Amino acid sequence: MKFTPFKLNLYMFFKLPSAFWAGVRVKSITADECSTKVTHRWFNQNPFNSMYFAVQAMAAEFTTGALVMYQIKQTDKNISMLVAKNKATFTKKATGKIIFTCKEGLLVKETIAKAIATQEGQTIWLTSLGFNSKGEQVSEFKFEWTIKVRQ
C-alpha cells in the first residue's frame, strides 16, 4: 500500500471504523511526520461541550501508528507493532478543528533498524501534539510502541 492520506483514510474506514465515524482523517504523511485532523461535532463531544478524550486519543495514536507502519513498509520485513502504554495531558478544551502531529519518523526508522539488526524487540515512545485553529496546544499524547521482527 502506498502511504497517501486517501489510502490511510480508506484503511481507517475498514480497520478502525470508530475513528473514521468520529471524524478522524489523515491530513498528511511523509517519512518524517504524520498529521491528522478532527473537528469537534455533536457525534464526538463530551458532556462539557468539547471533544471527547477518546476521539483525541484515536487521532493522536493514528499519527504515531501511521509513521510506524510507513517505516515498516520501507523495510520489506515482517514486523509486528503494538501499543504497550500511553499517557495524555490535556491543557485546553478541544473545540473546533484539532490537528494532531507526530514528527518523529527518523526515531521510528532508527528503532526499526535496531530491531532488525539485533533481532530483539524494541520499544519507542512517540509523541503527538494536538493544536486548535488558533495554534493553541489542547493536548499531548505519548504512546509506547513495541516493535518486533517476526521469525
C-alpha positions as CSV (number, residue, x, y, z in Angstrom):
1,M,0.0,0.0,0.0
2,K,1.3,3.4,-0.9
3,F,1.0,5.7,2.0
4,T,-1.2,8.6,1.0
5,P,-3.8,10.4,3.1
6,F,-6.6,8.9,0.9
7,K,-5.4,5.3,1.3
8,L,-4.8,5.7,5.0
9,N,-8.3,7.2,5.4
10,L,-9.7,4.2,3.4
11,Y,-7.7,1.9,5.7
12,M,-9.2,3.6,8.7
13,F,-12.7,3.2,7.3
14,F,-12.3,-0.6,7.1
15,K,-9.9,-1.3,10.0
16,L,-10.7,1.5,12.5
17,P,-14.3,2.4,11.8
18,S,-14.9,4.1,15.2
19,A,-12.1,6.6,14.4
20,F,-13.5,7.2,10.9
21,W,-17.1,7.8,12.1
22,A,-15.8,10.1,14.9
23,G,-14.3,12.3,12.1
24,V,-10.6,11.4,12.3
25,R,-8.9,12.0,9.0
26,V,-5.2,11.8,7.9
27,K,-4.1,15.2,6.7
28,S,-0.6,14.4,5.5
29,I,2.2,11.8,5.8
30,T,5.8,11.8,5.0
31,A,8.8,9.7,6.2
32,D,9.3,12.2,9.0
33,E,5.8,13.2,10.1
34,C,2.1,12.5,10.1
35,S,-0.8,14.8,10.8
36,T,-4.5,14.0,11.4
37,K,-7.4,16.3,11.8
38,V,-10.7,16.0,13.6
39,T,-13.4,18.6,14.1
40,H,-15.5,18.9,17.3
41,R,-19.0,17.9,16.5
42,W,-22.1,16.6,18.2
43,F,-21.1,13.0,17.5
44,N,-17.7,13.2,19.2
45,Q,-18.5,15.6,22.1
46,N,-18.4,15.1,25.8
47,P,-20.8,16.5,28.4
48,F,-18.6,19.6,28.8
49,N,-19.1,20.8,25.2
50,S,-15.7,19.8,23.9
51,M,-14.2,16.8,22.1
52,Y,-14.3,13.5,24.0
53,F,-10.8,12.4,25.1
54,A,-11.0,9.1,23.3
55,V,-11.5,10.8,20.0
56,Q,-8.4,12.9,20.6
57,A,-6.6,9.7,21.5
58,M,-7.6,8.0,18.3
59,A,-6.4,10.9,16.2
60,A,-3.2,11.2,18.1
61,E,-2.5,7.4,18.1
62,F,-3.0,7.3,14.3
63,T,-0.3,9.9,13.7
64,T,2.2,7.7,15.6
65,G,1.0,4.4,14.3
66,A,1.0,5.5,10.7
67,L,4.6,6.5,11.0
68,V,5.5,3.1,12.4
69,M,3.6,1.4,9.5
70,Y,5.2,3.7,7.0
71,Q,8.7,2.8,8.2
72,I,8.0,-0.9,8.5
73,K,6.8,-0.9,4.9
74,Q,10.1,0.6,3.8
75,T,12.0,-2.5,5.1
76,D,10.0,-5.3,3.4
77,K,10.4,-7.2,6.7
78,N,7.6,-9.0,8.7
79,I,7.5,-6.7,11.8
80,S,4.8,-6.6,14.4
81,M,3.8,-3.4,16.2
82,L,1.6,-2.8,19.3
83,V,0.8,0.0,21.7
84,A,2.0,-1.1,25.2
85,K,1.3,2.1,27.2
86,N,0.0,5.6,26.7
87,K,0.0,8.9,28.6
88,A,-2.1,12.0,27.9
89,T,-2.1,15.6,29.1
90,F,-5.0,18.0,28.4
91,T,-4.2,21.7,28.5
92,K,-7.3,23.3,26.9
93,K,-10.8,22.4,25.8
94,A,-10.7,20.8,22.4
95,T,-13.3,22.7,20.2
96,G,-13.3,23.4,16.5
97,K,-10.8,21.7,14.2
98,I,-7.9,20.0,16.0
99,I,-4.7,19.0,14.2
100,F,-2.5,16.2,15.7
101,T,1.1,15.8,14.5
102,C,3.9,13.4,15.3
103,K,7.3,14.5,13.9
104,E,9.4,11.5,15.0
105,G,9.7,9.5,11.8
106,L,13.5,9.4,12.0
107,L,13.4,8.0,15.5
108,V,10.9,5.3,14.3
109,K,13.3,4.4,11.4
110,E,16.3,4.1,13.8
111,T,14.3,1.9,16.2
112,I,13.1,-0.4,13.4
113,A,16.7,-0.7,12.1
114,K,17.9,-1.6,15.6
115,A,15.1,-4.3,15.9
116,I,16.2,-5.8,12.6
117,A,19.9,-5.7,13.4
118,T,19.6,-7.2,16.9
119,Q,16.5,-9.4,16.2
120,E,15.2,-8.3,19.6
121,G,12.0,-6.5,20.3
122,Q,12.3,-2.7,20.8
123,T,10.2,-0.1,22.5
124,I,9.8,3.5,21.5
125,W,7.8,6.4,23.0
126,L,6.3,8.7,20.3
127,T,4.6,12.0,21.0
128,S,1.6,13.5,19.2
129,L,0.6,17.1,19.9
130,G,-2.9,18.5,19.3
131,F,-3.5,22.1,18.4
132,N,-6.6,24.1,17.7
133,S,-7.1,26.5,14.8
134,K,-5.7,29.4,16.9
135,G,-2.4,27.5,17.3
136,E,-3.0,26.7,21.0
137,Q,-2.0,23.3,22.2
138,V,-5.0,21.4,23.6
139,S,-3.4,18.0,24.3
140,E,-0.3,15.9,24.3
141,F,-0.3,12.2,23.8
142,K,2.6,9.8,24.3
143,F,2.4,6.2,23.1
144,E,4.9,3.4,23.8
145,W,5.1,1.2,20.7
146,T,6.6,-2.3,20.8
147,I,8.3,-3.3,17.6
148,K,9.5,-6.9,16.9
149,V,10.8,-8.7,13.9
150,R,8.7,-11.8,13.3
151,Q,10.6,-15.1,12.6
